[in-house]
């Protein structure tokens, strides 16, 4: 009997240790059905505004370390009681890897900020929890300076679960200059009276029991005030679990102001995995269709590129000729990318002699659309846009 008790105590200690690591450091436990190919990292830095430590976890897609390309960024906000770690660090990357495999989106970087457990992603009035400032003034500039991102609104998705859904809706409607798309996952889209009833302690701590202070951080306020400016500039998708009342009210508000949006009720409980399994791919496909991500760097498509690469005919159907010249023998790589950054054809990957070269690209097996012809000579990149019209 004593041996059994000792064994049980050891198991309990191991459980406590794993739970501590899981909650404190964001070390994720992979379920039998979910694995990821990219890598997760725990990071922190000193904020330039708050002069305090800013915590975040970050997912880097497979091949990030060996590539030189840039990536769109997804900011995923946790729910009430959470932090930057936990099972979200597996569930959300697994979703975006599946979306990339399905061709809906290119590979992405995913950032998991720390929302101080309960801030509703606002700057707390009565405690040192500057969640909004951390993200807008510190985390986004930090991510864009340290990692190879596309630092523009078209390539940022803001999303979140529960409290994070409220924050995501707030961020995209308050800062449409920074974000173009949002995926609200069973969002806790409370209005002020609902928030006071549900969380009177947080109404005092975070918003000082002030309706006017709450409105500074409320998506309801920005949808109402700025609908004319926002309507055609942002893309919204809501996947709903058990929080039906306020999600339906938010849906009705979007309809009232003629916002295009995606919406699905899943029958799930208030569960991140269930809702994303049911709606995640549809959400990503909808958002990228409404507001395309261009995974080709704009600074590659400059005047020098147009002088270096000649494509004729352009538009073309079904084939075109790519013409370029080399001043000396060079190892070159000539590839064709689709609009979301996937390589669809490698036309040349070898050393070519000095002089003019004509390379044929046959698009008969590809759908109509925009394609990017990228020529790499040494460390220099040249990119030209081509249009296939069938």
Legacy VTK file of the C-alpha trace (Angstrom):
# vtk DataFile Version 3.0
C-alpha trace
ASCII
DATASET POLYDATA
POINTS 390 float
0.000 0.000 0.000
2.768 2.456 0.939
4.497 1.753 -2.394
1.276 2.573 -4.236
0.892 5.838 -2.334
4.502 6.773 -3.114
3.941 5.975 -6.813
0.779 8.088 -6.861
2.615 11.030 -5.276
5.352 10.796 -7.882
2.785 10.805 -10.705
1.075 13.822 -9.124
4.409 15.684 -8.888
5.136 14.973 -12.546
1.661 16.228 -13.452
2.219 19.450 -11.497
5.596 19.983 -13.177
4.156 19.485 -16.669
1.221 21.766 -15.860
3.593 24.458 -14.525
5.692 24.327 -17.704
2.586 24.301 -19.869
1.059 27.383 -18.247
4.156 29.379 -17.364
6.392 28.859 -20.360
3.932 27.959 -23.066
5.403 24.486 -23.621
2.690 22.798 -25.642
1.495 19.232 -25.404
0.681 17.785 -28.804
-2.535 15.817 -29.007
-2.633 12.571 -30.935
-4.463 14.302 -33.791
-2.374 17.475 -34.024
1.290 17.911 -34.850
3.124 20.765 -36.518
6.121 20.941 -38.832
7.239 24.445 -37.879
8.956 25.490 -34.654
7.759 27.279 -31.506
9.854 29.757 -29.540
9.392 31.633 -26.258
10.609 35.219 -26.542
10.674 38.504 -24.653
12.070 42.012 -25.045
11.975 45.371 -23.266
9.235 47.569 -24.680
10.298 50.920 -26.075
7.226 52.677 -24.633
6.471 50.850 -21.387
10.137 50.103 -20.585
8.948 46.771 -19.257
9.244 43.143 -20.343
6.952 42.115 -23.199
6.360 38.353 -23.447
5.299 36.467 -26.555
5.564 33.069 -28.191
6.203 32.755 -31.899
5.698 30.020 -34.478
8.084 29.982 -37.450
7.064 27.878 -40.452
9.029 24.920 -41.715
12.001 26.117 -43.758
12.127 29.588 -42.225
15.736 29.308 -41.063
17.007 28.121 -44.447
15.059 30.583 -46.594
15.417 34.287 -47.375
11.762 34.969 -48.146
9.344 37.089 -46.146
6.104 35.900 -44.565
2.641 37.198 -43.655
1.998 37.390 -39.905
-0.940 36.132 -37.865
-1.443 37.630 -34.385
-3.494 35.224 -32.256
-4.933 36.538 -28.972
-5.714 34.197 -26.075
-8.871 34.072 -23.999
-9.679 35.092 -20.441
-7.420 33.299 -17.944
-4.811 32.423 -20.563
-1.406 33.659 -21.609
0.877 33.385 -24.635
1.345 29.638 -24.180
-0.889 26.605 -24.031
-2.546 24.361 -26.570
-3.229 27.324 -28.885
0.491 27.100 -29.775
-0.295 23.815 -31.547
-3.913 24.254 -32.657
-3.408 27.518 -34.567
-0.156 26.569 -36.376
-1.704 23.201 -37.309
-4.648 25.066 -38.855
-2.444 27.372 -40.924
-0.200 24.525 -42.044
-3.311 22.719 -43.271
-4.475 25.895 -45.041
-1.076 26.271 -46.732
-1.126 22.612 -47.778
-4.588 23.205 -49.272
-3.335 26.222 -51.223
-5.503 28.775 -49.429
-2.603 30.824 -48.058
1.180 30.889 -48.094
3.205 29.837 -45.055
2.831 32.302 -42.185
4.542 33.441 -39.003
2.207 33.259 -35.982
2.680 35.476 -32.918
1.038 34.689 -29.572
1.041 37.861 -27.405
0.533 37.985 -23.649
-2.726 39.688 -22.645
-2.090 39.703 -18.875
-4.788 37.049 -18.251
-7.834 39.348 -18.136
-7.356 42.736 -19.838
-9.831 42.348 -22.717
-6.734 43.470 -24.682
-7.101 47.026 -23.367
-4.732 49.158 -21.315
-5.879 48.544 -17.750
-7.004 51.638 -15.837
-6.147 50.363 -12.366
-3.296 47.894 -12.861
-0.031 47.710 -14.788
-1.361 45.776 -17.772
-0.787 47.779 -20.981
-1.972 45.085 -23.402
-2.947 47.403 -26.270
0.227 49.472 -26.081
2.324 46.308 -25.971
0.862 45.084 -29.263
0.438 48.296 -31.266
3.468 50.320 -30.183
5.952 47.600 -29.217
5.260 44.057 -30.419
4.392 44.744 -34.072
7.482 46.961 -34.643
9.625 44.384 -32.834
8.350 41.485 -34.929
8.822 43.413 -38.174
12.379 44.385 -37.215
13.550 40.950 -36.011
11.743 38.542 -38.326
11.323 38.428 -42.109
7.768 39.707 -42.368
5.775 41.665 -44.894
5.379 44.823 -42.752
2.034 45.989 -44.112
-1.663 45.639 -43.284
-2.417 43.405 -46.261
-0.156 40.729 -44.795
-1.344 40.892 -41.158
-4.210 38.822 -39.798
-5.520 39.666 -36.324
-7.486 36.866 -34.691
-8.406 35.574 -31.250
-10.486 33.240 -29.117
-13.063 34.326 -26.517
-11.580 37.451 -24.853
-9.096 37.364 -27.723
-11.996 37.480 -30.196
-13.165 40.688 -28.537
-9.600 42.021 -28.807
-9.254 40.976 -32.435
-12.512 42.711 -33.394
-11.349 45.814 -31.519
-7.874 45.909 -33.062
-9.035 45.604 -36.671
-11.787 48.207 -36.309
-9.629 50.627 -34.297
-6.396 50.146 -36.274
-7.401 49.306 -39.870
-4.119 50.875 -40.984
-2.319 47.925 -39.349
-4.616 44.951 -40.061
-6.781 43.932 -43.007
-8.336 40.660 -41.817
-9.746 39.162 -38.627
-10.907 35.696 -37.589
-13.082 35.919 -34.467
-13.228 32.515 -32.753
-16.260 32.311 -30.446
-15.545 35.888 -29.443
-16.667 37.254 -26.080
-18.193 40.250 -27.878
-19.757 41.814 -24.814
-21.182 45.310 -24.765
-20.719 47.462 -21.664
-23.851 46.394 -19.799
-23.135 42.745 -20.513
-19.533 43.111 -19.379
-20.559 44.791 -16.117
-22.982 41.979 -15.341
-20.575 39.183 -16.277
-17.324 40.608 -14.907
-17.949 43.382 -12.356
-14.464 42.979 -10.902
-12.824 43.484 -14.312
-15.146 46.372 -15.121
-13.563 48.111 -12.139
-9.941 46.989 -12.635
-9.662 47.381 -16.391
-12.192 50.114 -17.175
-12.649 51.930 -13.844
-16.406 51.260 -14.124
-16.512 53.763 -16.962
-18.653 53.247 -20.062
-16.681 55.956 -21.869
-13.359 54.245 -21.091
-14.754 50.886 -22.234
-15.831 52.461 -25.534
-12.194 53.373 -26.323
-11.479 49.638 -26.487
-14.803 48.325 -27.798
-15.372 47.037 -31.345
-19.040 47.996 -30.982
-17.988 51.636 -30.791
-15.732 51.559 -33.860
-18.199 49.584 -36.005
-20.874 52.178 -35.192
-18.714 55.283 -35.613
-16.496 54.288 -38.537
-18.588 51.922 -40.645
-18.362 54.080 -43.769
-14.553 54.030 -43.672
-14.235 50.408 -42.537
-16.848 48.668 -44.654
-14.731 48.029 -47.728
-11.271 47.993 -46.157
-11.386 45.059 -43.715
-12.417 41.396 -43.925
-14.193 39.727 -40.977
-15.044 36.086 -40.306
-16.749 34.831 -37.125
-16.723 31.173 -36.131
-19.162 30.747 -33.238
-19.308 28.107 -30.515
-21.487 28.556 -27.456
-21.362 32.374 -27.131
-24.341 32.844 -29.404
-26.088 35.908 -28.001
-23.392 38.530 -28.462
-21.974 36.983 -31.640
-25.425 37.118 -33.230
-25.828 40.715 -32.068
-22.435 41.601 -33.568
-23.427 39.827 -36.798
-26.635 41.866 -36.895
-24.645 45.061 -36.378
-22.380 44.206 -39.303
-25.447 43.542 -41.447
-27.040 46.823 -40.350
-24.015 48.743 -41.604
-23.680 46.630 -44.783
-20.357 45.025 -43.910
-19.428 41.989 -46.015
-18.447 39.223 -43.591
-18.284 35.478 -43.085
-20.196 33.832 -40.246
-20.781 30.256 -39.085
-22.380 28.726 -36.007
-20.769 25.380 -35.262
-22.712 23.745 -32.439
-19.416 23.513 -30.550
-19.003 24.457 -26.943
-16.692 27.282 -25.981
-13.680 25.385 -27.311
-10.887 26.700 -29.527
-10.077 23.356 -31.156
-13.666 22.471 -31.987
-14.493 25.866 -33.506
-11.290 26.063 -35.571
-11.730 22.478 -36.781
-15.230 23.405 -37.942
-14.561 26.846 -39.447
-10.819 27.493 -39.712
-10.200 26.586 -43.349
-13.387 28.327 -44.468
-12.373 31.413 -42.492
-8.889 31.598 -43.987
-10.162 31.010 -47.508
-12.821 33.702 -47.071
-10.413 36.275 -45.595
-7.752 35.776 -48.262
-10.368 35.912 -51.022
-11.849 39.142 -49.632
-8.448 40.716 -48.971
-5.652 38.942 -50.886
-2.231 38.297 -49.395
0.560 38.938 -51.887
3.550 36.812 -50.887
5.966 38.473 -53.325
8.081 41.348 -52.090
7.154 44.657 -53.717
10.720 45.943 -53.724
11.691 43.090 -56.076
9.312 44.444 -58.738
11.195 47.643 -59.500
12.373 49.312 -62.692
15.560 47.254 -62.724
13.477 44.064 -62.730
11.476 45.263 -65.704
14.695 46.085 -67.538
16.282 42.755 -66.624
13.331 40.510 -67.508
11.215 40.811 -70.640
8.052 38.709 -70.913
6.231 38.464 -74.238
3.384 38.107 -74.788
1.969 39.402 -71.499
-0.923 38.775 -70.881
-0.498 35.334 -72.456
-2.412 32.160 -73.333
-1.203 29.504 -72.912
2.547 30.172 -73.146
4.970 33.075 -73.045
8.694 33.659 -73.513
10.947 35.044 -70.789
13.966 36.900 -72.142
17.000 38.007 -70.091
20.726 38.592 -70.612
23.813 37.699 -68.576
27.057 39.665 -68.700
29.049 36.578 -67.674
28.575 32.909 -66.911
26.246 32.737 -63.896
24.374 30.202 -61.780
20.754 31.285 -62.081
17.400 30.182 -60.751
14.220 31.026 -62.664
10.937 30.108 -60.993
7.245 30.912 -61.334
5.127 31.714 -58.257
1.377 31.995 -57.867
-0.357 34.846 -56.048
0.037 33.323 -52.573
3.736 32.583 -53.001
3.786 28.904 -53.976
6.395 27.762 -56.480
4.455 26.270 -59.389
7.348 25.806 -61.830
11.151 25.839 -61.796
12.223 26.736 -65.313
16.000 26.947 -64.833
18.307 25.995 -61.967
21.819 25.775 -63.382
24.758 27.778 -64.666
24.139 29.576 -67.953
26.640 31.173 -70.319
26.964 34.899 -70.942
24.558 36.347 -73.495
20.833 36.436 -74.177
18.533 33.612 -73.090
14.955 32.795 -74.094
12.980 30.538 -71.742
9.466 29.295 -72.467
6.779 29.067 -69.777
3.752 26.938 -70.693
0.689 27.712 -68.599
-1.697 25.209 -70.141
-1.990 23.250 -66.885
-2.538 26.315 -64.692
-5.650 28.430 -64.109
-6.045 32.009 -65.275
-4.579 34.569 -62.916
-1.555 36.595 -61.871
1.830 34.892 -61.683
5.266 36.151 -60.691
8.400 35.291 -62.668
11.369 35.463 -60.307
14.944 35.418 -61.603
17.772 34.935 -59.113
21.297 35.763 -60.316
23.843 35.324 -57.535
22.380 37.199 -54.566
20.212 39.506 -56.724
16.487 38.942 -57.206
14.396 40.272 -60.086
10.644 39.742 -60.257
8.160 40.488 -63.025
4.388 40.058 -63.030
2.660 38.028 -65.755
-1.036 37.477 -66.472
-2.423 34.203 -67.801
-5.802 34.759 -69.508
-7.670 31.726 -70.834
LINES 1 391
390 0 1 2 3 4 5 6 7 8 9 10 11 12 13 14 15 16 17 18 19 20 21 22 23 24 25 26 27 28 29 30 31 32 33 34 35 36 37 38 39 40 41 42 43 44 45 46 47 48 49 50 51 52 53 54 55 56 57 58 59 60 61 62 63 64 65 66 67 68 69 70 71 72 73 74 75 76 77 78 79 80 81 82 83 84 85 86 87 88 89 90 91 92 93 94 95 96 97 98 99 100 101 102 103 104 105 106 107 108 109 110 111 112 113 114 115 116 117 118 119 120 121 122 123 124 125 126 127 128 129 130 131 132 133 134 135 136 137 138 139 140 141 142 143 144 145 146 147 148 149 150 151 152 153 154 155 156 157 158 159 160 161 162 163 164 165 166 167 168 169 170 171 172 173 174 175 176 177 178 179 180 181 182 183 184 185 186 187 188 189 190 191 192 193 194 195 196 197 198 199 200 201 202 203 204 205 206 207 208 209 210 211 212 213 214 215 216 217 218 219 220 221 222 223 224 225 226 227 228 229 230 231 232 233 234 235 236 237 238 239 240 241 242 243 244 245 246 247 248 249 250 251 252 253 254 255 256 257 258 259 260 261 262 263 264 265 266 267 268 269 270 271 272 273 274 275 276 277 278 279 280 281 282 283 284 285 286 287 288 289 290 291 292 293 294 295 296 297 298 299 300 301 302 303 304 305 306 307 308 309 310 311 312 313 314 315 316 317 318 319 320 321 322 323 324 325 326 327 328 329 330 331 332 333 334 335 336 337 338 339 340 341 342 343 344 345 346 347 348 349 350 351 352 353 354 355 356 357 358 359 360 361 362 363 364 365 366 367 368 369 370 371 372 373 374 375 376 377 378 379 380 381 382 383 384 385 386 387 388 389
